[in-house]
Amino acid sequence: MAFYCKQKIAHYFLKNSLYSIKMIGISFVDAKKGKGACITWGRVLEDKELLDAVRAECGRRGFNNLESIECCYSLQEIAKDSYFYESWIYFVQQDIPYKRDFKKWLKLKRQALLDGTDIKFIEINSKGTIY
């Protein structure tokens, strides 16, 4: 029984460590609409490609005058923002394979990022509009 519990706990931490490694927060500032933030998959694309994908999705969402965009050091930087936990739950509920199906999952997530479907905006601007 003790061996079973140790295996279950080890599997739990392995699975949850994948989520903390794979999720990233991105904060940005628009000249007209103010501050914004989003959560997406990190380490699926290189940092420059990831920021370019988020910049393109920002343009589709109406943030056309970006002054700055940067990856957050940790999710704690944007955890206080509105709708953070709703977006976080979206990513946590997804199952990440960590053995043979990981490459297939990675390919799907890369395409979803480039399409903008796996970029969840969480910040409310100064006018109270949710993006």
C-alpha positions in Angstrom: 0.0 0.0 0.0 2.8 2.4 0.9 4.5 1.7 -2.5 1.2 2.5 -4.3 0.8 5.8 -2.5 4.4 6.8 -3.3 3.9 6.0 -6.9 0.6 8.0 -7.0 2.2 11.0 -5.3 5.2 10.8 -7.7 2.9 10.7 -10.7 0.9 13.7 -9.3 4.0 15.9 -9.0 5.4 14.8 -12.4 2.1 15.7 -14.1 1.7 19.0 -12.3 5.4 20.0 -12.8 4.6 19.8 -16.6 1.9 22.4 -16.2 4.1 24.8 -14.3 6.8 24.5 -16.9 4.6 24.8 -19.9 2.4 27.8 -18.9 3.6 31.4 -19.2 2.3 34.8 -18.6 2.8 37.7 -21.0 2.2 41.3 -20.1 1.9 44.2 -22.6 1.1 47.9 -22.7 -1.0 49.5 -25.5 -0.7 53.2 -26.1 -4.5 53.7 -26.3 -6.0 50.9 -24.3 -3.6 50.5 -21.4 -2.1 47.5 -19.7 -3.0 43.9 -20.7 -1.9 40.4 -20.0 -2.5 36.9 -21.2 -1.6 33.3 -20.4 -0.5 30.8 -23.0 1.8 27.8 -23.4 5.4 28.6 -22.8 8.4 26.6 -24.2 6.2 25.4 -27.1 7.7 28.1 -29.3 10.9 30.1 -28.9 10.5 33.3 -27.0 10.7 35.5 -30.1 8.1 33.4 -32.0 5.9 33.3 -28.9 5.9 37.1 -28.6 5.2 37.5 -32.3 2.2 35.1 -32.1 0.9 37.0 -29.1 1.5 40.4 -30.8 -0.5 39.2 -33.8 -3.4 38.0 -31.6 -3.2 41.4 -29.8 -3.7 43.1 -33.1 -6.8 40.9 -33.8 -8.2 41.9 -30.3 -7.8 45.6 -30.9 -4.4 46.2 -29.2 -2.9 47.8 -32.3 -0.5 50.3 -30.7 1.7 48.1 -28.5 4.4 50.0 -26.7 5.9 46.9 -24.9 5.4 43.2 -24.7 7.3 40.8 -22.5 7.3 37.4 -20.9 6.7 37.4 -17.2 9.2 35.8 -14.9 6.4 33.8 -13.2 2.6 33.5 -13.3 2.6 35.3 -9.9 3.2 38.6 -11.7 -0.3 38.4 -13.4 -2.1 36.3 -10.8 -3.9 39.4 -9.3 -5.4 40.3 -12.7 -9.1 39.7 -13.4 -10.0 36.4 -14.9 -6.6 34.9 -14.2 -7.9 31.8 -12.5 -10.5 31.1 -15.2 -7.8 31.1 -17.8 -5.4 29.2 -15.7 -8.0 26.4 -15.2 -8.4 26.2 -19.0 -4.8 25.2 -19.3 -4.6 23.0 -16.2 -7.6 20.9 -17.3 -5.8 19.9 -20.5 -3.9 16.6 -20.3 -0.2 16.8 -21.3 1.2 13.5 -22.3 4.8 13.1 -21.1 6.0 10.1 -23.0 5.4 8.9 -26.6 2.5 11.2 -27.5 4.3 14.4 -26.4 5.6 15.3 -29.8 2.1 15.0 -31.3 0.7 17.2 -28.5 3.5 19.7 -29.0 2.7 20.0 -32.7 -1.0 20.6 -32.0 -0.2 23.3 -29.4 2.3 25.1 -31.7 -0.5 25.3 -34.4 -3.0 26.4 -31.8 -0.7 29.2 -30.6 0.0 30.4 -34.1 -3.8 30.4 -34.7 -4.4 32.3 -31.5 -6.8 29.8 -30.0 -4.6 29.0 -27.0 -3.9 32.6 -25.9 -6.2 33.6 -23.1 -6.4 37.3 -22.3 -7.1 38.1 -18.6 -6.6 41.8 -18.0 -9.3 44.4 -17.8 -8.2 47.8 -19.1 -8.8 51.1 -17.5 -12.2 51.4 -19.3 -13.5 48.2 -17.8 -13.6 46.2 -21.1 -12.6 42.6 -21.0 -10.3 41.4 -23.7 
